[in-house]
């Protein structure tokens, strides 16, 4: 399951960054991907829709949210945590 979640998140982020998924590594930051704020919002919406989760409203402020969007890896971890919480 964890690998499937990671692969899908990378696919979604790559689509928004206009990259091939093979060009996206978990170590990359949002800035390194070239995602602007609109692309990031679109990626978050697509993640929410695909995984049927609700990302906290303040996700763009890692200090105020448990959902960290600063890197691919942090987004994967945050989504996995939300899936666990929301699926009980």
KOLGU-4560 file (N, C-alpha, C; in nm, 3 decimals, padded with zeros to 5 digits):
<recs>
<n_xx: 00.082 n_yy: -00.121 n_zz: 00.000 ca_xx: 00.000 ca_yy: 00.000 ca_zz: 00.000 c_xx: 00.086 c_yy: 00.127 c_zz: 00.000 mol: A seq: 1 type: UNK>
<n_xx: 00.190 n_yy: 00.128 n_zz: 00.086 ca_xx: 00.275 ca_yy: 00.247 ca_zz: 00.096 c_xx: 00.339 c_yy: 00.282 c_zz: -00.038 mol: A seq: 2 type: UNK>
<n_xx: 00.386 n_yy: 00.181 n_zz: -00.110 ca_xx: 00.448 ca_yy: 00.206 ca_zz: -00.240 c_xx: 00.346 c_yy: 00.258 c_zz: -00.339 mol: A seq: 3 type: UNK>
<n_xx: 00.226 n_yy: 00.206 n_zz: -00.335 ca_xx: 00.120 ca_yy: 00.252 ca_zz: -00.425 c_xx: 00.085 c_yy: 00.398 c_zz: -00.396 mol: A seq: 4 type: UNK>
<n_xx: 00.081 n_yy: 00.434 n_zz: -00.269 ca_xx: 00.053 ca_yy: 00.573 ca_zz: -00.230 c_xx: 00.165 c_yy: 00.662 c_zz: -00.282 mol: A seq: 5 type: UNK>
<n_xx: 00.289 n_yy: 00.622 n_zz: -00.259 ca_xx: 00.404 ca_yy: 00.701 ca_zz: -00.306 c_xx: 00.400 c_yy: 00.718 c_zz: -00.457 mol: A seq: 6 type: UNK>
<n_xx: 00.377 n_yy: 00.610 n_zz: -00.529 ca_xx: 00.376 ca_yy: 00.616 ca_zz: -00.675 c_xx: 00.267 c_yy: 00.710 c_zz: -00.726 mol: A seq: 7 type: UNK>
<n_xx: 00.149 n_yy: 00.706 n_zz: -00.665 ca_xx: 00.039 ca_yy: 00.791 ca_zz: -00.711 c_xx: 00.067 c_yy: 00.938 c_zz: -00.682 mol: A seq: 8 type: UNK>
<n_xx: 00.122 n_yy: 00.966 n_zz: -00.564 ca_xx: 00.153 ca_yy: 01.104 ca_zz: -00.530 c_xx: 00.260 c_yy: 01.159 c_zz: -00.625 mol: A seq: 9 type: UNK>
<n_xx: 00.361 n_yy: 01.080 n_zz: -00.653 ca_xx: 00.463 ca_yy: 01.122 ca_zz: -00.749 c_xx: 00.400 c_yy: 01.147 c_zz: -00.886 mol: A seq: 10 type: UNK>
<n_xx: 00.309 n_yy: 01.060 n_zz: -00.928 ca_xx: 00.241 ca_yy: 01.077 ca_zz: -01.056 c_xx: 00.163 c_yy: 01.208 c_zz: -01.060 mol: A seq: 11 type: UNK>
<n_xx: 00.091 n_yy: 01.237 n_zz: -00.952 ca_xx: 00.011 ca_yy: 01.361 ca_zz: -00.945 c_xx: 00.102 c_yy: 01.483 c_zz: -00.947 mol: A seq: 12 type: UNK>
<n_xx: 00.206 n_yy: 01.480 n_zz: -00.867 ca_xx: 00.298 ca_yy: 01.594 ca_zz: -00.861 c_xx: 00.368 c_yy: 01.613 c_zz: -00.996 mol: A seq: 13 type: UNK>
<n_xx: 00.410 n_yy: 01.506 n_zz: -01.056 ca_xx: 00.477 ca_yy: 01.514 ca_zz: -01.187 c_xx: 00.385 c_yy: 01.576 c_zz: -01.290 mol: A seq: 14 type: UNK>
<n_xx: 00.259 n_yy: 01.536 n_zz: -01.289 ca_xx: 00.163 ca_yy: 01.592 ca_zz: -01.385 c_xx: 00.151 c_yy: 01.743 c_zz: -01.367 mol: A seq: 15 type: UNK>
<n_xx: 00.142 n_yy: 01.790 n_zz: -01.244 ca_xx: 00.130 ca_yy: 01.933 ca_zz: -01.219 c_xx: 00.259 c_yy: 02.009 c_zz: -01.252 mol: A seq: 16 type: UNK>
<n_xx: 00.373 n_yy: 01.943 n_zz: -01.235 ca_xx: 00.502 ca_yy: 02.007 ca_zz: -01.264 c_xx: 00.542 c_yy: 01.990 c_zz: -01.411 mol: A seq: 17 type: UNK>
<n_xx: 00.458 n_yy: 01.924 n_zz: -01.489 ca_xx: 00.484 ca_yy: 01.894 ca_zz: -01.629 c_xx: 00.618 c_yy: 01.820 c_zz: -01.644 mol: A seq: 18 type: UNK>
<n_xx: 00.631 n_yy: 01.713 n_zz: -01.565 ca_xx: 00.748 ca_yy: 01.628 ca_zz: -01.568 c_xx: 00.705 c_yy: 01.484 c_zz: -01.584 mol: A seq: 19 type: UNK>
<n_xx: 00.798 n_yy: 01.400 n_zz: -01.625 ca_xx: 00.773 ca_yy: 01.257 ca_zz: -01.625 c_xx: 00.791 c_yy: 01.210 c_zz: -01.481 mol: A seq: 20 type: UNK>
<n_xx: 00.707 n_yy: 01.116 n_zz: -01.435 ca_xx: 00.724 ca_yy: 01.068 ca_zz: -01.297 c_xx: 00.865 c_yy: 01.019 c_zz: -01.265 mol: A seq: 21 type: UNK>
<n_xx: 00.936 n_yy: 00.969 n_zz: -01.365 ca_xx: 01.073 ca_yy: 00.922 ca_zz: -01.342 c_xx: 01.168 c_yy: 01.037 c_zz: -01.308 mol: A seq: 22 type: UNK>
<n_xx: 01.128 n_yy: 01.160 n_zz: -01.337 ca_xx: 01.210 ca_yy: 01.277 ca_zz: -01.308 c_xx: 01.187 c_yy: 01.331 c_zz: -01.166 mol: A seq: 23 type: UNK>
<n_xx: 01.090 n_yy: 01.274 n_zz: -01.094 ca_xx: 01.055 ca_yy: 01.321 ca_zz: -00.961 c_xx: 01.109 c_yy: 01.224 c_zz: -00.857 mol: A seq: 24 type: UNK>
<n_xx: 01.190 n_yy: 01.275 n_zz: -00.765 ca_xx: 01.241 ca_yy: 01.191 ca_zz: -00.657 c_xx: 01.180 c_yy: 01.239 c_zz: -00.526 mol: A seq: 25 type: UNK>
<n_xx: 01.178 n_yy: 01.152 n_zz: -00.429 ca_xx: 01.119 ca_yy: 01.187 ca_zz: -00.300 c_xx: 01.199 c_yy: 01.293 c_zz: -00.226 mol: A seq: 26 type: UNK>
<n_xx: 01.324 n_yy: 01.313 n_zz: -00.265 ca_xx: 01.409 ca_yy: 01.413 ca_zz: -00.199 c_xx: 01.386 c_yy: 01.555 c_zz: -00.251 mol: A seq: 27 type: UNK>
<n_xx: 01.308 n_yy: 01.569 n_zz: -00.357 ca_xx: 01.290 ca_yy: 01.700 ca_zz: -00.419 c_xx: 01.194 c_yy: 01.787 c_zz: -00.339 mol: A seq: 28 type: UNK>
<n_xx: 01.225 n_yy: 01.917 n_zz: -00.339 ca_xx: 01.135 ca_yy: 02.014 ca_zz: -00.277 c_xx: 01.038 c_yy: 02.065 c_zz: -00.383 mol: A seq: 29 type: UNK>
<n_xx: 00.936 n_yy: 02.132 n_zz: -00.337 ca_xx: 00.837 ca_yy: 02.190 ca_zz: -00.428 c_xx: 00.906 c_yy: 02.291 c_zz: -00.521 mol: A seq: 30 type: UNK>
<n_xx: 00.999 n_yy: 02.367 n_zz: -00.467 ca_xx: 01.072 ca_yy: 02.465 ca_zz: -00.547 c_xx: 01.154 c_yy: 02.397 c_zz: -00.656 mol: A seq: 31 type: UNK>
<n_xx: 01.222 n_yy: 02.287 n_zz: -00.621 ca_xx: 01.303 ca_yy: 02.215 ca_zz: -00.718 c_xx: 01.218 c_yy: 02.158 c_zz: -00.832 mol: A seq: 32 type: UNK>
<n_xx: 01.093 n_yy: 02.128 n_zz: -00.801 ca_xx: 01.002 ca_yy: 02.077 ca_zz: -00.903 c_xx: 00.950 c_yy: 02.187 c_zz: -00.994 mol: A seq: 33 type: UNK>
<n_xx: 00.966 n_yy: 02.310 n_zz: -00.952 ca_xx: 00.917 ca_yy: 02.423 ca_zz: -01.031 c_xx: 00.767 c_yy: 02.443 c_zz: -01.018 mol: A seq: 34 type: UNK>
<n_xx: 00.708 n_yy: 02.390 n_zz: -00.911 ca_xx: 00.564 ca_yy: 02.407 ca_zz: -00.891 c_xx: 00.534 c_yy: 02.545 c_zz: -00.835 mol: A seq: 35 type: UNK>
<n_xx: 00.444 n_yy: 02.616 n_zz: -00.901 ca_xx: 00.400 ca_yy: 02.743 ca_zz: -00.846 c_xx: 00.283 c_yy: 02.716 c_zz: -00.751 mol: A seq: 36 type: UNK>
<n_xx: 00.231 n_yy: 02.819 n_zz: -00.689 ca_xx: 00.125 ca_yy: 02.799 ca_zz: -00.589 c_xx: 00.000 c_yy: 02.736 c_zz: -00.649 mol: A seq: 37 type: UNK>
<n_xx: -00.034 n_yy: 02.774 n_zz: -00.771 ca_xx: -00.152 ca_yy: 02.715 ca_zz: -00.836 c_xx: -00.130 c_yy: 02.566 c_zz: -00.864 mol: A seq: 38 type: UNK>
<n_xx: -00.012 n_yy: 02.531 n_zz: -00.912 ca_xx: 00.020 ca_yy: 02.391 ca_zz: -00.938 c_xx: 00.016 c_yy: 02.309 c_zz: -00.810 mol: A seq: 39 type: UNK>
<n_xx: 00.064 n_yy: 02.368 n_zz: -00.702 ca_xx: 00.063 ca_yy: 02.299 ca_zz: -00.573 c_xx: -00.080 c_yy: 02.277 c_zz: -00.525 mol: A seq: 40 type: UNK>
<n_xx: -00.163 n_yy: 02.378 n_zz: -00.538 ca_xx: -00.304 ca_yy: 02.365 ca_zz: -00.498 c_xx: -00.372 c_yy: 02.257 c_zz: -00.582 mol: A seq: 41 type: UNK>
<n_xx: -00.347 n_yy: 02.257 n_zz: -00.711 ca_xx: -00.405 ca_yy: 02.155 ca_zz: -00.799 c_xx: -00.358 c_yy: 02.015 c_zz: -00.759 mol: A seq: 42 type: UNK>
<n_xx: -00.231 n_yy: 02.002 n_zz: -00.723 ca_xx: -00.178 ca_yy: 01.873 ca_zz: -00.679 c_xx: -00.247 c_yy: 01.828 c_zz: -00.550 mol: A seq: 43 type: UNK>
<n_xx: -00.264 n_yy: 01.920 n_zz: -00.456 ca_xx: -00.330 ca_yy: 01.885 ca_zz: -00.330 c_xx: -00.475 c_yy: 01.844 c_zz: -00.356 mol: A seq: 44 type: UNK>
<n_xx: -00.546 n_yy: 01.917 n_zz: -00.441 ca_xx: -00.684 ca_yy: 01.880 ca_zz: -00.473 c_xx: -00.690 c_yy: 01.741 c_zz: -00.536 mol: A seq: 45 type: UNK>
<n_xx: -00.598 n_yy: 01.713 n_zz: -00.627 ca_xx: -00.596 ca_yy: 01.581 ca_zz: -00.693 c_xx: -00.565 c_yy: 01.471 c_zz: -00.592 mol: A seq: 46 type: UNK>
<n_xx: -00.475 n_yy: 01.498 n_zz: -00.499 ca_xx: -00.442 ca_yy: 01.401 ca_zz: -00.394 c_xx: -00.565 c_yy: 01.376 c_zz: -00.306 mol: A seq: 47 type: UNK>
<n_xx: -00.632 n_yy: 01.484 n_zz: -00.267 ca_xx: -00.753 ca_yy: 01.470 ca_zz: -00.185 c_xx: -00.858 c_yy: 01.385 c_zz: -00.256 mol: A seq: 48 type: UNK>
<n_xx: -00.879 n_yy: 01.415 n_zz: -00.382 ca_xx: -00.980 ca_yy: 01.343 ca_zz: -00.458 c_xx: -00.943 c_yy: 01.196 c_zz: -00.475 mol: A seq: 49 type: UNK>
<n_xx: -00.820 n_yy: 01.168 n_zz: -00.511 ca_xx: -00.780 ca_yy: 01.030 ca_zz: -00.536 c_xx: -00.785 c_yy: 00.944 c_zz: -00.410 mol: A seq: 50 type: UNK>
<n_xx: -00.735 n_yy: 00.998 n_zz: -00.300 ca_xx: -00.726 ca_yy: 00.919 ca_zz: -00.176 c_xx: -00.847 c_yy: 00.937 c_zz: -00.084 mol: A seq: 51 type: UNK>
<n_xx: -00.940 n_yy: 01.023 n_zz: -00.127 ca_xx: -01.060 ca_yy: 01.051 ca_zz: -00.048 c_xx: -01.024 c_yy: 01.094 c_zz: 00.095 mol: A seq: 52 type: UNK>
<n_xx: -00.935 n_yy: 01.194 n_zz: 00.102 ca_xx: -00.892 ca_yy: 01.250 ca_zz: 00.229 c_xx: -00.915 c_yy: 01.401 c_zz: 00.226 mol: A seq: 53 type: UNK>
<n_xx: -00.906 n_yy: 01.463 n_zz: 00.343 ca_xx: -00.919 ca_yy: 01.608 ca_zz: 00.353 c_xx: -00.790 c_yy: 01.664 c_zz: 00.409 mol: A seq: 54 type: UNK>
<n_xx: -00.720 n_yy: 01.739 n_zz: 00.325 ca_xx: -00.596 ca_yy: 01.803 ca_zz: 00.366 c_xx: -00.633 c_yy: 01.926 c_zz: 00.449 mol: A seq: 55 type: UNK>
<n_xx: -00.567 n_yy: 01.946 n_zz: 00.564 ca_xx: -00.598 ca_yy: 02.063 ca_zz: 00.647 c_xx: -00.586 c_yy: 02.193 c_zz: 00.570 mol: A seq: 56 type: UNK>
<n_xx: -00.672 n_yy: 02.287 n_zz: 00.602 ca_xx: -00.676 ca_yy: 02.416 ca_zz: 00.533 c_xx: -00.543 c_yy: 02.489 c_zz: 00.541 mol: A seq: 57 type: UNK>
<n_xx: -00.472 n_yy: 02.477 n_zz: 00.652 ca_xx: -00.347 ca_yy: 02.551 ca_zz: 00.672 c_xx: -00.225 c_yy: 02.469 c_zz: 00.631 mol: A seq: 58 type: UNK>
<n_xx: -00.239 n_yy: 02.380 n_zz: 00.537 ca_xx: -00.129 ca_yy: 02.293 ca_zz: 00.495 c_xx: -00.012 c_yy: 02.371 c_zz: 00.435 mol: A seq: 59 type: UNK>
<n_xx: -00.038 n_yy: 02.491 n_zz: 00.387 ca_xx: 00.071 ca_yy: 02.570 ca_zz: 00.330 c_xx: 00.161 c_yy: 02.631 c_zz: 00.436 mol: A seq: 60 type: UNK>
<n_xx: 00.128 n_yy: 02.612 n_zz: 00.563 ca_xx: 00.211 ca_yy: 02.660 ca_zz: 00.674 c_xx: 00.252 c_yy: 02.540 c_zz: 00.759 mol: A seq: 61 type: UNK>
<n_xx: 00.366 n_yy: 02.476 n_zz: 00.728 ca_xx: 00.406 ca_yy: 02.355 ca_zz: 00.800 c_xx: 00.413 c_yy: 02.371 c_zz: 00.951 mol: A seq: 62 type: UNK>
<n_xx: 00.441 n_yy: 02.492 n_zz: 00.999 ca_xx: 00.448 ca_yy: 02.514 ca_zz: 01.143 c_xx: 00.310 c_yy: 02.505 c_zz: 01.208 mol: A seq: 63 type: UNK>
<n_xx: 00.206 n_yy: 02.531 n_zz: 01.132 ca_xx: 00.070 ca_yy: 02.532 ca_zz: 01.185 c_xx: -00.010 c_yy: 02.408 c_zz: 01.147 mol: A seq: 64 type: UNK>
<n_xx: 00.051 n_yy: 02.318 n_zz: 01.072 ca_xx: -00.022 ca_yy: 02.203 ca_zz: 01.021 c_xx: 00.064 c_yy: 02.078 c_zz: 01.030 mol: A seq: 65 type: UNK>
<n_xx: -00.001 n_yy: 01.965 n_zz: 01.050 ca_xx: 00.071 ca_yy: 01.838 ca_zz: 01.047 c_xx: 00.092 c_yy: 01.791 c_zz: 00.903 mol: A seq: 66 type: UNK>
<n_xx: 00.032 n_yy: 01.858 n_zz: 00.807 ca_xx: 00.044 ca_yy: 01.821 ca_zz: 00.666 c_xx: 00.151 c_yy: 01.909 c_zz: 00.603 mol: A seq: 67 type: UNK>
<n_xx: 00.270 n_yy: 01.854 n_zz: 00.589 ca_xx: 00.386 ca_yy: 01.927 ca_zz: 00.540 c_xx: 00.397 c_yy: 01.911 c_zz: 00.388 mol: A seq: 68 type: UNK>
<n_xx: 00.393 n_yy: 02.023 n_zz: 00.316 ca_xx: 00.398 ca_yy: 02.020 ca_zz: 00.170 c_xx: 00.531 c_yy: 02.074 c_zz: 00.116 mol: A seq: 69 type: UNK>
<n_xx: 00.635 n_yy: 02.073 n_zz: 00.198 ca_xx: 00.761 ca_yy: 02.133 ca_zz: 00.154 c_xx: 00.842 c_yy: 02.044 c_zz: 00.062 mol: A seq: 70 type: UNK>
<n_xx: 00.818 n_yy: 01.913 n_zz: 00.064 ca_xx: 00.891 ca_yy: 01.822 ca_zz: -00.024 c_xx: 00.801 c_yy: 01.705 c_zz: -00.064 mol: A seq: 71 type: UNK>
<n_xx: 00.846 n_yy: 01.631 n_zz: -00.162 ca_xx: 00.770 ca_yy: 01.514 ca_zz: -00.208 c_xx: 00.759 c_yy: 01.413 c_zz: -00.094 mol: A seq: 72 type: UNK>
<n_xx: 00.871 n_yy: 01.388 n_zz: -00.027 ca_xx: 00.872 ca_yy: 01.290 ca_zz: 00.083 c_xx: 00.777 c_yy: 01.331 c_zz: 00.195 mol: A seq: 73 type: UNK>
<n_xx: 00.779 n_yy: 01.459 n_zz: 00.233 ca_xx: 00.693 ca_yy: 01.505 ca_zz: 00.341 c_xx: 00.545 c_yy: 01.494 c_zz: 00.302 mol: A seq: 74 type: UNK>
<n_xx: 00.515 n_yy: 01.520 n_zz: 00.175 ca_xx: 00.376 ca_yy: 01.505 ca_zz: 00.129 c_xx: 00.332 c_yy: 01.359 c_zz: 00.135 mol: A seq: 75 type: UNK>
<n_xx: 00.420 n_yy: 01.269 n_zz: 00.094 ca_xx: 00.388 ca_yy: 01.126 ca_zz: 00.097 c_xx: 00.359 c_yy: 01.082 c_zz: 00.240 mol: A seq: 76 type: UNK>
<n_xx: 00.446 n_yy: 01.122 n_zz: 00.332 ca_xx: 00.428 ca_yy: 01.086 ca_zz: 00.473 c_xx: 00.297 c_yy: 01.144 c_zz: 00.527 mol: A seq: 77 type: UNK>
<n_xx: 00.269 n_yy: 01.269 n_zz: 00.495 ca_xx: 00.147 ca_yy: 01.334 ca_zz: 00.543 c_xx: 00.022 c_yy: 01.264 c_zz: 00.488 mol: A seq: 78 type: UNK>
<n_xx: 00.023 n_yy: 01.228 n_zz: 00.361 ca_xx: -00.092 ca_yy: 01.158 ca_zz: 00.301 c_xx: -00.110 c_yy: 01.021 c_zz: 00.367 mol: A seq: 79 type: UNK>
<n_xx: -00.001 n_yy: 00.949 n_zz: 00.385 ca_xx: -00.011 ca_yy: 00.818 ca_zz: 00.449 c_xx: -00.069 c_yy: 00.830 c_zz: 00.590 mol: A seq: 80 type: UNK>
<n_xx: -00.027 n_yy: 00.934 n_zz: 00.663 ca_xx: -00.080 ca_yy: 00.956 ca_zz: 00.798 c_xx: -00.229 c_yy: 00.990 c_zz: 00.794 mol: A seq: 81 type: UNK>
<n_xx: -00.270 n_yy: 01.075 n_zz: 00.699 ca_xx: -00.412 ca_yy: 01.110 ca_zz: 00.687 c_xx: -00.497 c_yy: 00.988 c_zz: 00.649 mol: A seq: 82 type: UNK>
<n_xx: -00.444 n_yy: 00.904 n_zz: 00.562 ca_xx: -00.518 ca_yy: 00.783 ca_zz: 00.523 c_xx: -00.539 c_yy: 00.695 c_zz: 00.646 mol: A seq: 83 type: UNK>
<n_xx: -00.436 n_yy: 00.679 n_zz: 00.727 ca_xx: -00.447 ca_yy: 00.597 ca_zz: 00.849 c_xx: -00.552 c_yy: 00.654 c_zz: 00.944 mol: A seq: 84 type: UNK>
<n_xx: -00.546 n_yy: 00.785 n_zz: 00.965 ca_xx: -00.639 ca_yy: 00.851 ca_zz: 01.058 c_xx: -00.783 c_yy: 00.843 c_zz: 01.007 mol: A seq: 85 type: UNK>
<n_xx: -00.803 n_yy: 00.873 n_zz: 00.880 ca_xx: -00.939 ca_yy: 00.880 ca_zz: 00.826 c_xx: -00.999 c_yy: 00.743 c_zz: 00.799 mol: A seq: 86 type: UNK>
<n_xx: -00.916 n_yy: 00.641 n_zz: 00.786 ca_xx: -00.969 ca_yy: 00.506 ca_zz: 00.764 c_xx: -00.976 c_yy: 00.428 c_zz: 00.895 mol: A seq: 87 type: UNK>
<n_xx: -00.937 n_yy: 00.492 n_zz: 01.003 ca_xx: -00.945 ca_yy: 00.428 ca_zz: 01.134 c_xx: -00.843 c_yy: 00.327 c_zz: 01.151 mol: A seq: 88 type: UNK>
</recs>
